[in-house]
Structure formats: C-alpha cells, structure tokens
C-alpha cells in the first residue's frame, strides 16, 4: 500500500488578495496592495506607450488609473468618509 499524496495548496498573490478581501480588518492593507499594483501597472504602461510611440490610451491612464491607484495607496479605503 502506498502513502496517500498530500495535497499542495499553492496560492498566488491574486488568490491571497482575494482571500484577504473577506476580512474587514484587512481591507486597508489589501486596498493599498491593489493600489500599488495599479500604480506599477500604470507606470509601466506609460513607459511602454512612450517607448513604442503609441499614445492611444495615455489619457485614460493618467486621468483614471493613476489617480485611483494613488488614492488607494494613500487612504486605504474606497470612500472618503
């Protein structure tokens, strides 16, 4: 008789962030992580756009994604109240 295999639970960052969203005490931390991911993604997108001379969505990145990401990093909550 063989030994039963032990299941391995390999969670990646997205799954951990999703799990943390279920616990209200971790919302500020989780939202700051989401904001940091958004900020890094926006900066990379802007770099890539200027590097490849493709400026179609630069306005959307600067006016929508960048301020929202910075807000989440600074406040750690979705509302201003």
Secondary structure, 3 states (H helix, E strand, C coil): CCCCCCCCCCCCHHHHHHHHCCCHHHHHHHHHHHHHHHHHHHHHHHHHHHHHCCCCCHHHHHHHHHHHHHHHHHHCCCCCC
